Amino acid sequence: MDPIVKFKTAVRAPGGFVHLNNAGVAPVCKPAKDAIQSWADRMHREGAFAIPDLFAAQERARSNLARLFNARAENIAFFQGAANAISQTAFGLDFKPGDEVIVWDQEYPSNFYPWRDAVRKAGGELVTARSGPFLSTPFANLVEKVTGRTRVIAVSWVQYQTGAITDLERLAAFAKERGILTFADVIQGAGVMPLDFSASGIDAIVGGSHKWLLSPMGVGYLIAKPEVFARIKPQSVGAMTYGTPDDLSAIGATILPGPARFEPGSRPMLDIAAFGHALDLLLDTGQERIAQEAEWLAKKLMHGLRERGYEIQSPHGSHHRGAIVNVKPTAVAKHATLDALGKALHSAGISFAARSGGIRLSPHAFNTVEDLENVWTAV
Ligand SMILES: Cc1ncc(COP(=O)(O)O)c(C=O)c1O
């Protein structure tokens, strides 16, 4: 069977919903759903006897994530959501008075406030770079903000409202020459666009489980170069930062190497195990194939909406990658206001998100031409 057909079958459930808010919360794929159910059942029957297998499932999720990004499993840590992973990174870097961190002015709040608060706490400053048309991220607007005090440039790989893409490789090469750390929130691309972390040159990335990675909500991850991973100071510590739950407290204990650095104790193991199964599905299907299918659907969606009198507020040149489509009604559209368009989509069972004065539709590779036909009927 064509891997993409298999992928669609493994994600879609009967029920009449059209999932076009995959940049918000995507449906949980069947392998992840089955894993949660089977782990809940095992924990019910076996309790503590199931724990070694559950920890093995966590490590499988970690190594799958390493494969997805071409990264090293020992430099991947799990968190509760992306915001915690970003906060750990921002507050764990040893900022000094006068230091500067550069972010986009239209950054997602969870990749904005941690940097603002961490650098200000140290007596430094958050510097914002101006976004361009469709909240695009022109390289020139970032670099014009760089000074001798810039310590970190923190960006999103894919802009969450419009899908504009930051050129991570170019940014990393520029920053490396100047000794500036680069950090990217990759949540809006991971799973629907390939990313080679090692080749990108970026120092650290963060993401989460519940969007394009088709997993339950609540698992965040941090991936960093070994020297950066070791440099970020843990903000939460516990038994497992220093040893195992079986060890007694020891006044001279030192931090363990690897993920334990940021994983101090018990965590949502069922969600992490399920995440590992969703990653199996994504890896088996292939990142390029998924990206191709999602982009094909997104381009079809843009084209069809434009034909029906809607304006596209996302970058949409033929070279543009990604699957986020932000759309706005015009006077000639059937629904001439945002409110009317939102109501029409909602009553047709189509999920979406209101973003940036428009409506964001975000098809994944599991969507189908029939899903788009439902959109045409509604709009
Ligand atoms: C760019 C970006 N970062 C992070 C998040 C989510 O972060 P968290 O997992 O902390 O809820 C979102 C979700 O909307 C997002 O768009």
The ligand as an ORCA input file, in Angstrom:
! r2SCAN-3c Opt
* xyz 0 1
  C       4.969     28.513     18.110
  C       4.315     27.776     19.233
  N       5.036     27.397     20.304
  C       4.485     26.703     21.322
  C       3.146     26.352     21.303
  C       2.523     25.558     22.411
  O       3.263     25.470     23.543
  P       2.792     24.580     24.795
  O       3.137     23.153     24.480
  O       3.585     25.068     25.909
  O       1.339     24.803     24.988
  C       2.362     26.740     20.220
  C       0.920     26.389     20.206
  O       0.071     27.046     19.787
  C       2.963     27.452     19.157
  O       2.244     27.804     18.084
*
